[in-house]
Amino acid sequence: MVGAVQDARVVVTGAGGGIGAALARRFAAEGARVVVNDLDGDKAAAVAAEIGGIALPGDASGIVGAARDALGGSVDVYCANAGLGSGGSEAAGAAVWESAWDVNVMAHVRAAQELVPEWLERGSGRFVSTVSAAGLLTMIGAAPYSVTKHAAYAFAEWLSLTYRHRGLKVHAICPQGVRTDMLAATGSAGDIVLQPTAIEPEAVADALFKGMAEDRFLILPHPEVADFYRARAGDPDRWLTNMNHIQQKWEATR
């Protein structure tokens, strides 16, 4: 895999910590030139300094132009990693839903609008979407997060099926619990559903690089998610009943 990313120009959004920082570190270790983006400028600068990368603070929604300039005119790999773990039900306020949609979905769409034409013209490019297992399954107590992560997965899937014959490689990373600030913020719901099998962010980076080496679209740092996904598709009512039992268990802790 070293040869595949050696000297590649890589952008990682939401890379001030957690999965994004782990991805940035791994790409840099493999010889890539990495732009580290994060809303928190100090965190972006710290990770960039650590890996010899380029800090690009700010909202991930519109950084492609600045990242392209910072990397000398082009981007080879774009990791759409920034995300909001918005909790709440259908009753969450409009601002919550709009922010989740903008960051978890539309930021990916805007990046693709900027990058895909160039990638198709040259016949190569790699789009990495940090989706979450919630995009394949769902997450109790987090309607905005679950719904928008489903959409993020659908967009990555659409990019792959539409452009793979033209050199575009797409990867959707769908972990369950990862020991990050976002997991900590899920509270009791995360304690019940995610904490028991939580992994370190570096394990997610390992899974991505293994998946890239094998040219796989779906990256599952928790392999058991494949079984859950099959169960969901094979018998939706049974799966929903089982998930509702978890919902009831969560409600009893509140």
N, C-alpha and C positions, 0 to 999 in steps of 0.2 A: 504493500500500500504506500510505502514511502515514495516510490517513483511516481505514483498517481497524483500526489499533491505537492511534490517537491517544486518549490517556486510558484505554486498556485497562488492566485490573489483571492483571498477569502474574507468575507464579511460575516461577523457573528453579532446578531442583535441581542440585547438583554444579556450581555456578556460580563457584567460587573460582578457576577457571583453565580452560584448554582450550576445548572447544566450549561449555560452559556459560557461561563468561565472555563469549565472543563473542556468544552469543545474548542475554545480558543487556544487553550494550552496544548491540546493534542494536535491540532493543526499546525501550530508553531513548532512543536517538537518534531513533526514530520517534515519540516522544511518549508512550510507555507508562509507567505506574507499575510498578516492578519490585521484587519481593522476590527477594533473592539468598540462596540457601540453599547451605550447604556444611558438611561435617563439620568443616573447619578454620575456626574462627570468625574468625581474623585475616584469612584470605584472603577470606572472605565480606564482612567489614567493609571491606577495601580496595577490592574491586570496587564495593560499594554506595556508598562515599564518592566513587569516581570518577564514577559515573553518576547520583548523586543518588537512589539507590534505598534499600531497606530491607534491612539484613542480618538474616538469620534462620539462625543456626548450628544444627547438629545433624543427626541422622539424617534422611534424606529420607523414611523410611517412614511418618512420621506427622505431617507438618507442615501439612496443609491447614487445620486449625482455626486454628492460630496465624497462618498466612499470610492467611487470610480476615480475621481480626481486624486484622492489620497494614494491610490494604488497605481497611478500612472496611466489611467485611461480605460481600464477594463476590470471586470470582476469575473472570476472563474467559478467560484463557489459562493452561494449566498445561503446562510443559515438563518432562517426566519424563526428565531428562538424566543424573542420577547413575548411575554404573555401576561394576561391578567387572570388570576384565580378567583374570579368574581362568584361569591356565594349568593344565596337567596333563592326565592321561589319565583313563580310567575308574577308575584306582587312586588318584586324588586323595582326600584324606580327607573324611569326612562333613562336617566343619566348612566345608571349601572349597565343597563342593557346596551346602550349606545357605545359606551367605552369598551365593553367586552367585544362587541362586534367590530369596532374599529381596530383594536389592537390584535385580537386573536384571528381575525379574518381579513379585513380590508388592508391591513399593513402588508399581508402576504400578496394580495391582489395588486397593490400599487407597486411593490417590488417587482413582481412578474411583468407588469406592464412596461417597466423600465428595462428589464434584463432580457426577456425572452426574444424580442426582435434581433438583438445583437447576437444572442446565442444561436438562433436559427440561421442567421446569416453565415456564421463561421462554422456551424455544425457541431458545437459542443457547449456545455454548461451544466452546472449541477445546482439544484434547488433542494435544500434540506429544510423540512418543516418539523419543528418540535410540536407535536400534536398532543400527546397524552393518551393513555388508555381510555380516558373519558370520551375521546373522539370515536372509539370503536364500541364502547359500552355505555357508561354514563357515570355520574358521580352524585351520590345522595347530597342533598342540601345545597346544591350549586347548579341551578337551572341555567343562568347566563353562561357559566363556564362550560357546562356539558353541551349546550346547544351550539355555541360558537366553536367548540373543539370538533364537533361533528362536521361543521361547515369547513373548518380548516382541513380536516382529513379529506373531505369531498373535493376541495379545490386542488390539493396535492394529487389526488387520484386522477382528476380531470387533466391536469397538466401532463401527468405521465402517460395516460392513454392517448392523448392527443399528439404529443410531440416526441415520444421515445424513438420513433423511426427517423427522426431528424436530429438526433444526437443529444437531446436533452435528457439528463438523468435526474430523477426525482426520488427522494427518500422521505418517508413519513415515520418519525420516531414516536412510538407510543408506549412510554413507560407507565407503570403504576406509581407507587410511592417512591419519591427520590428525596433524600435528606437535604432539603433546601429551606429557605425562608418561606416559600410558598406552601410547602407541606406543613410547616409549623403553624401557618395562618389558618389551616383548615379546621383546627380545633378538634372537638370530639368526633366529628365525622371522619377526619383523617386518621384519628387514633383507631377507630373501629375498622375502617376499610383499607387504609394504606400503610400505616406504621408497621404492622406485623411482617411485611415483606419488603420494607423500604430498602433501597440500595443507595450507594454513594453516586454523586454526579459523574465521577470518573468511569463508572461501569456503563453509564449511558454513552459516553464517548467511545468506549471500547466496542459497544454493540454497534454503533454507527460505522466505525471503521471496518468491522467485520462485515457488515452489510454492504458497504461500498465495495469491498474486495470481492464479494459474491454477487455484486450488481443486483441487490434486492431492493424493492420498493419499500416494503413494510419491515420496519426495524422494531423488534420486540425485546427490549432489555429484560423484561419479565416473560419468559417463554410461556408461562401458564396462561397468559392473556389470549393466546391462540385457542386454547381449549374453551375459555369463557366466550370468545367470539363465535366459535362453532356452536356452542350451546345456545347462545342468543339467537343465532340464525335457524338452528334446527328445531327449537321449541320455544318460541317467544313467550308464550304464556307461562310456561314453567320458569323460564328465566326471570320474567317480571315478578312472579310470585316470590322467588328466592330473594330478589333484590328488595321487594317490599318488606320481607322479614328483616332484612338489614336496616331498612328505613325505620321500622318499628323499634328495633333495638336502639337505634340512634335517638329516636324521640324519647325513649325511656330514660336516657342519660341527661336530657336537657332540663 
